[in-house]
């Protein structure tokens, strides 16, 4: 099919987007509106109309896969045929290519090496050591994160003013950044952030800037809503001569601010590019109208957006199904039972996805799917019990259960790092082999000899003491509490807490979920046997599987049947995001919900649980505010819950939209009380009162709350009340925990 024939198959707005070749164009491409088709047809049209040679067209994407697919599709579309598109690629690959052409200008050889994250971290650690800094005070990963943030904003060390920094850590980070950059150039290396930063530095040379800006007559940008500040500056410089830049994206799907993405790049397009044209693609080819109406109703609550109205020819379709369940365990069982019904009519499970807000949610769902013999795959991750942090934690437990377990011993010994290197570990192995004893027994012998240095011996002795503490607790302590102590005393949880990478918070949540899982078993032996069975489930040669993934990983994918579990305040929207970013964070969480809903072609199942269990406590939940923001006329609510007060039998609750207190026997374990998931994980022992069923409240009434003080009720909705507090602003609470003044 020629390009002209492809043009005829486009709808009116797609055709307009393809033909608007001159000047700045922003194509707002809603979910499922055919943006890739528009983008590739547009490039082929420019070539066929001889507006530019392939070498004069720059097209940037975020992944190599997307770049390859774009290049392949363009080559098939161009009527005259072309061998390749030389300037289709990711931001970083194209940046690296430009830098190699001019490496000597910035003091590098064109054979420079690109460091990955691990190499980058190793270099930072070397610098910290050379500067005689304490790694416990100046975390290498935190400094790595700060350097990445500065580079994402196109800031060289010389661009950052010391008086603009907030604290000593940032001040030291800047100093290390200066040394780090100098060291990179000395060893002829760059990191990924440099691939754009050094490009921008190169463009300060007028001759180099003009060479590329003049060559690229047309510039195309995919997923523009995900660009960061450095990418924005880079694009502005390259488009400064011809001004024929076409950016395609959806501001309602901007969900990567934690990675440096700035949705404002899209919002201010008209202001930054004069005489720009805005084209909205609103004809959706994926979903039913009920799905689109729900997504549109939800996202309309965001203030920072360009706006669009999606429509479809797929008919109205099913309503949005909202399932109310008693507990997260019931929720997992519900998903499995619905899948069994689905499979009876639609054998292809590849058309089904379960999209979670947080990785830890997958644990109960995975176990339920295994129980019901439903095959599944994890997209963008690995199975819960196969995750490194879970295996690390379980290795400590295995050692308490059986100290002869050499595999568990090695894993536990090495994480967190204790200064015990390969040479020292080989001493332990050699002694164990010679005496035909376990590594644990060999270590006990070694710490009383001079085979190891005093420092290593003390470190090994401390590790053995931690395991022995666990052993001594077996007879009188719940085994999940033993694991808490082991991870605390070993420094494992502190290691994760001090790691400022995004993934560290996920690991902490996963370990907390592991503790929850353990509470269902009567002994260490029973639990370890369960893990063994779960991790050896034989699914070989089964290609027909349900997909489980996070909402972030689901972007760009589509399925007939989508499950969205865990729509509760504190989980979705996530409390950590709210705490750190306020309303801006809530808007991004709402965009994430929008992405989740629009992954579905036919059926959306949202579920919300009245309770979730955390650390031996059943925690009550509030429905997510996002449920109330959906179009209520097209929701079908299915109540699977019994009397929720019976489900919470013998539990005593304080206000739970902000904090929770429980009277439980509790071992001191501060790291597990981390505030990052405040709505369900704060378990400080305080005095709590019983729920007062007799309190009658009215709008406008003055009330008192134990944490927030006095305020006035502004809205009542069943058991929920919105209160404008004198010192804390508006809070949504359970009315039972408010006392009339």
Protein Blocks (a to p, Z undefined) as FASTA:
>chain_A
ZZklmmmmpcfklmmmmmmmgcjddddddehklpmmmmmmmmmmmmmnopacfklpccdd
fbfklmmmmmmmmmmmpmnopabdfkgccfklmmmmmmmmmmmmnopafkbccddfklmm
mmmmmmmmmnopafklmgfklmmmmmmmmmmnopafklpcfklpfbfklmmmmmmmmmmm
mmmmmnopadfklmmmmmmmmmmpmklmmmmmmmmmbacdehkllpcfklmmmmmmmmmm
nopacddddfklccblmnopafklmmmmmmmmghiacdddfbdckbcfklmmmmmmmmmm
pmbdgbiadddfebnbjaddddddfblklmmmmmmmmmmmmmmmmmblklpccddfbfkl
mmmmmmmmmmnopacddehiacfklpfklmmmmmmmmmmmmmmlmklmmmmmmpccehia
fklmmmmmmmmmmnopafklmmmmmmmmckbcfklmmmmmmmmmmmmmmmmmmmmpcfkl
mmmmmmmmnommmmmmmpmbfklmmmmmmmmmmmmmmmmpcbfklmmmmmmmmmmccceh
iabdcddddfklmgopacfbdcdehiaghjlccfklmmmnmmmlmmmmmmmmmmmmmmpf
kbccddddfbdceehiacdddddfklmmpcfklcccddfbdcfklmmgoiacddfklbcc
ddddddddfklmccklmmlmgccdcddddddfkbccdehiacddfklopaddfbdehjbc
cdddfklopadddfklpccZZ
